[in-house]
């Protein structure tokens, strides 16, 4: 269950905001995270309104709205904590240069954060995205500009895997939603990065959460290269097709 922020957490976040105001890289991350955080808080508020309106009525519905509200609040908090970790890392780096002592990093935070990018914020993080597109282009035989068009049009949504310790982007994934009958299926259509074993689990599980809770998906599909087969099967995916290709 999500707990209220402690005084220390509030102080840490305020310090993070102060540091970020003078760090261009952190500002770019903040611009990318803000819509996702605000969207989750908005959904949580809507759920709360429904709970209040239905109080004393359908207990099952209230329970469902409560579960959704807590999920949205939890996601918003995780994003805030990941951002706070990045900014505090910048504080520690700056302090070490002048010989000051700072508190140790927050050990409870995940090693990576999955940052979902709204298409309105693509330009703010274009530098992070550009470094991965050539590899996706080569493997998928899709021109880089066409990949950008998929992102700008909203056909594909970008997700950056951010290493919170190294403070750098280590991977990029793209997702879309397809309709099968009356079901919405979330597809991971491309992904590339380095040191996959450090982040693949976080990526797949958090993308599933995003697709399920924010886009209403009832199932998931991963379009991947053979090396991902084992990872997907560990999370319950099954092999349904084999795609064969040849040049004309």
Protein Blocks (a to p, Z undefined) as FASTA:
>chain_A
ZZdddfklmmmmmmmmmmmmmmmklmmmmmmmmmmmmmmmmmmmmmmmmmmmmgoiafkl
mmmmmmmmmmmmmmmmmmmmmmmmmmmmmmmmmmmmnopacddddfkbcfbdcddddfkl
mmmmmmmmmmmmmmmmmmnopafklmmmmmmnomaccdddddfklopafbdcddddddeh
jaccdddfbdcdehkllmmmmmmmmmmmmmmmmnopabdcddddfklmmmmmmnopacfb
dcddddZZ
